[in-house]
Amino acid sequence: METVIYGILKEEKARNLEMQEAHLREIMLLPKGTIVTKDISGNDYYYLKYRQNNKIKTDYLGKDRKKVELVCRGIEKRKHLQTVLKRLKVEYKQICKIVKD
């Protein structure tokens, strides 16, 4: 016979997995790396630097501050989601220790 708490934990385990998958999908769509500013002849030019297959890549973003701000917000959101994902994985391991099926 299954207790109410055990049933709730089984539901939480399934919900946790769904959230992990959703966060992973969203993370894959967001930019990664850092914004680098270069001053060339008194003008600021913005670049996105990130690692891909053990190589450092640099993408030119241009001079448009609005575009750069959007990329910055995307990077911040990605970092936040990665932190949340780590917490979900820890929680999932704890639930798995209790709910064995």
One Martini backbone bead per residue (centre of mass of N, CA, C, O) as a GRO file, in nm:
protein
  101
    1MET     BB    1   0.096   0.037   0.023
    2GLU     BB    2   0.049   0.371  -0.049
    3THR     BB    3   0.139   0.665   0.048
    4VAL     BB    4   0.088   0.994   0.027
    5ILE     BB    5   0.384   1.088   0.031
    6TYR     BB    6   0.486   0.894  -0.186
    7GLY     BB    7   0.303   1.005  -0.411
    8ILE     BB    8   0.413   1.293  -0.405
    9LEU     BB    9   0.707   1.216  -0.472
   10LYS     BB   10   0.647   1.095  -0.750
   11GLU     BB   11   0.534   1.356  -0.869
   12GLU     BB   12   0.789   1.529  -0.815
   13LYS     BB   13   0.978   1.365  -0.991
   14ALA     BB   14   0.832   1.421  -1.259
   15ARG     BB   15   0.836   1.731  -1.241
   16ASN     BB   16   1.140   1.764  -1.227
   17LEU     BB   17   1.206   1.641  -1.505
   18GLU     BB   18   1.042   1.845  -1.670
   19MET     BB   19   1.199   2.094  -1.576
   20GLN     BB   20   1.475   2.011  -1.675
   21GLU     BB   21   1.400   1.992  -1.975
   22ALA     BB   22   1.299   2.284  -2.008
   23HIS     BB   23   1.563   2.423  -1.922
   24LEU     BB   24   1.745   2.298  -2.137
   25ARG     BB   25   1.599   2.410  -2.383
   26GLU     BB   26   1.636   2.710  -2.306
   27ILE     BB   27   1.945   2.717  -2.281
   28MET     BB   28   2.003   2.642  -2.585
   29LEU     BB   29   1.876   2.932  -2.688
   30LEU     BB   30   2.087   3.078  -2.532
   31PRO     BB   31   2.340   3.269  -2.471
   32LYS     BB   32   2.696   3.248  -2.446
   33GLY     BB   33   2.917   3.418  -2.235
   34THR     BB   34   3.078   3.728  -2.325
   35ILE     BB   35   3.117   4.070  -2.323
   36VAL     BB   36   3.312   4.266  -2.554
   37THR     BB   37   3.500   4.569  -2.557
   38LYS     BB   38   3.606   4.781  -2.829
   39ASP     BB   39   3.834   5.046  -2.891
   40ILE     BB   40   3.794   5.213  -3.209
   41SER     BB   41   3.851   5.524  -3.275
   42GLY     BB   42   3.628   5.593  -3.034
   43ASN     BB   43   3.476   5.322  -3.080
   44ASP     BB   44   3.233   5.091  -2.993
   45TYR     BB   45   3.276   4.735  -2.990
   46TYR     BB   46   3.091   4.426  -2.999
   47TYR     BB   47   3.144   4.105  -2.835
   48LEU     BB   48   3.111   3.746  -2.841
   49LYS     BB   49   3.240   3.524  -2.600
   50TYR     BB   50   3.311   3.167  -2.655
   51ARG     BB   51   3.283   2.819  -2.610
   52GLN     BB   52   3.377   2.572  -2.876
   53ASN     BB   53   3.523   2.292  -2.884
   54ASN     BB   54   3.782   2.416  -2.724
   55LYS     BB   55   3.710   2.700  -2.847
   56ILE     BB   56   3.743   3.038  -2.912
   57LYS     BB   57   3.477   3.252  -2.978
   58THR     BB   58   3.389   3.534  -3.203
   59ASP     BB   59   3.118   3.766  -3.209
   60TYR     BB   60   2.976   4.011  -3.385
   61LEU     BB   61   2.748   4.281  -3.273
   62GLY     BB   62   2.841   4.572  -3.278
   63LYS     BB   63   2.700   4.909  -3.183
   64ASP     BB   64   2.430   4.814  -3.069
   65ARG     BB   65   2.301   4.842  -2.753
   66LYS     BB   66   2.034   4.684  -2.769
   67LYS     BB   67   2.153   4.418  -2.862
   68VAL     BB   68   2.349   4.384  -2.624
   69GLU     BB   69   2.132   4.383  -2.400
   70LEU     BB   70   1.989   4.127  -2.497
   71VAL     BB   71   2.232   3.942  -2.466
   72CYS     BB   72   2.278   3.994  -2.165
   73ARG     BB   73   2.003   3.885  -2.072
   74GLY     BB   74   2.047   3.602  -2.186
   75ILE     BB   75   2.294   3.532  -2.014
   76GLU     BB   76   2.161   3.572  -1.738
   77LYS     BB   77   1.936   3.363  -1.780
   78ARG     BB   78   2.119   3.122  -1.824
   79LYS     BB   79   2.257   3.129  -1.546
   80HIS     BB   80   2.001   3.097  -1.382
   81LEU     BB   81   1.908   2.824  -1.507
   82GLN     BB   82   2.162   2.667  -1.423
   83THR     BB   83   2.116   2.696  -1.121
   84VAL     BB   84   1.837   2.563  -1.112
   85LEU     BB   85   1.926   2.292  -1.237
   86LYS     BB   86   2.115   2.207  -1.011
   87ARG     BB   87   1.896   2.197  -0.791
   88LEU     BB   88   1.716   1.987  -0.930
   89LYS     BB   89   1.927   1.757  -0.928
   90VAL     BB   90   1.955   1.736  -0.625
   91GLU     BB   91   1.657   1.684  -0.566
   92TYR     BB   92   1.634   1.427  -0.738
   93LYS     BB   93   1.833   1.255  -0.577
   94GLN     BB   94   1.674   1.266  -0.312
   95ILE     BB   95   1.416   1.135  -0.421
   96CYS     BB   96   1.547   0.866  -0.525
   97LYS     BB   97   1.620   0.759  -0.237
   98ILE     BB   98   1.308   0.719  -0.171
   99VAL     BB   99   1.219   0.668  -0.473
  100LYS     BB  100   1.184   0.326  -0.578
  101ASP     BB  101   1.101   0.241  -0.942
   0.00000   0.00000   0.00000
